[in-house]
Amino acid sequence: MRAILAQKPLAMDFETAKAVVSEASAANKVLSVNQNMRFDQSMRVLRQLLAREELGQPVLGTIEMRAIPHWQPFLEVYDRLTLLNMSVHHLDILRFLFGDPTEICTMVCRDPRTKFRHIDGICVSTLQFPSDVMAMTMEDVWSGPREEGCDSDTYIKWRVEGTDGLAQRISRVS
């Protein structure tokens, strides 16, 4: 038996995704969807810190991304852009760290730089977990107007605050 490692998004709509999962199950194949952030070394260490309660009781987790991606051409036919290609990683890692949320609220708006039709260039999600941890993600693919010669301020930053400490990492994106 060989397993299937699929790149995200698994499908561009829920019905197709359910069908792919059913087909893999019927063929007795393990199906996994790549989630890059789960395998990031800093996330693995953060999960260990949380398991050992090194930060105390987690209170707030945030992921902030400010980047200007080069969108793949196949995405131009779908109305969802950032949710399926960026947010999915951040929402997944918050579940990896804190479990399944009891509530989630997501707000979106268009990215004025992206020329093809889409509804979700910029996304902000707030999640509440059973343990009372609250988390927030922001995917800002607009990241402000850019002119030649201006310094870039693009990055991905995560931060988890606990009752006894905090952990954070910032990575510059070019």
N, C-alpha and C positions, 0 to 999 in steps of 0.2 A: 504494500500500500504506500502510495506517495501522497504527501500532504500538498495543500495549495496555499501559497502565500500571495495574497492579492494586495495591490497597491490601493490606497484610498483615493477617491471614494470607491467603495465596492460596487455601487451602482448610483445612478443619478436620480433614482426615485425609490421609494420604500417598497413598492410591489416587486420591482425587479430584484432588489436586494434580498427580499424574502424568498423569491424563486431560486436565486443562486444558492442561498443557504440550504434550501430544501433539496436541490439537486446534488450538492456536495454530500449532504447527509445520506441521501438515497444511494449514492455511490460509495458510501463508507469512507469518505475522504475527510481528513481534518482540514478545515478552512480557517485561515487566520488572516486578518487584515492588518497590514503594517501600520504601526503607530510609532513614528520615529521617537517621540519624546519618552516613551516608556523605556527605551534602551539607552537614553542619555545617562552618562555616568553620574551627573549631578542629581538626577531624579532618583536613581537607585540609592545613592547615599542619603538623600533627603528621606526616602521611605525608611531606611534603616534608623535614621535619627528619630523619626516619628515613632517607630516601633519600640525603640528603647526609651521613649519619653524624654529624650535629651532637651527638648524645647518646652517641656511641661505639656499642659493641655493645649492643643492647637486652637487658635481663636480666629485667625484670618489668613487666607491664602490669596495671592494675587499673581496673575500673569499678564504682563503688558508687552505687546508687540507693536513696534513702529517700524514698518519696512515698506519698501516699494517693490513688490514682486514683479517678475516677468511672467505673466499669465500664459499658460500653454494654450495654443489655438483651439483645441477641442472644447475648451470651456466656454467659448463664445456662443454656443447654441443653448446654454442653460442659463436660467435667470439667477441661480444661486452661485456665488463665487467664493467668498471668503469663508462662509460657514462650512462648505464641503472641503475646502483645501487648507485652511489655516486653523479655524476655530476647533475643528474636530480633534486636533492634537491636544489642544489646551483643555478642552472639556474632558477628553479621555484621561489625561494625566491627573486632573483633579479627582476623578472617580478612582483612579489608581491609588492616590494618596489618602482620600477621605471616605471612600465608599460611594454608594448611590445617593444622589441628592433627593431630598423630599420636595424641593421646589427649585424651579429655574425660571428666570425671566431674561429674555434676549431682546435687545433693541438693535435695529440695523438702519443704515442709510447708504446711499450710493457714494462711490468714490468718483469725484469729478475728473480725475486723471484717466480713468479707464474708459475707453471710447465705446466699447460694446455694451449692450443692454445687460443690466444686472440690478438686483435689489439690495445686495448686502456687501458692499465694499468695506464698510466700517461696521464692526460688530462689538457690542458690549453685552456680556452675560453676567448675571449674578446668580449664585447658587447657594442654597441653604442645605445643610446636611443634618442627619438625625442627632449627631453629637453637638449641635449648635455651632459648628464651624461654619463660617460664611466665606465664600470665595467669589472672586471676580476675574473675568478675563476681558481684555480689550485688544482687538485686532484692528490696528489703524494702518490700512494700506494706502491711505492718503498721505499721511505724515508731513503735511504742509507743502506749500509750493516750493519748488526747487529752481534755482538759477545757477548757471555755470559760475564756479568759483566759490559757492557757498559751502560751508562745512556741513556734512551730513550728520543728522542726529537720529540715526536709525539703530534700533537695538531690540533685543528680546530680554526681558527681565522677569524673574520669578522671585517671590518672597513669601515665606510662611512665618507668621508671628505666633508664638506660644506664650503661655503664662510665665515661662522661665527663660525665654530667649527667642532669637529669631535666626533664620537662615535665609540667604538670598544669593542670587547670582545674576550678573548682567553680562550679556554677550553683545558686542557691537556687530552690526550687520552692514555690509557694504553694498 
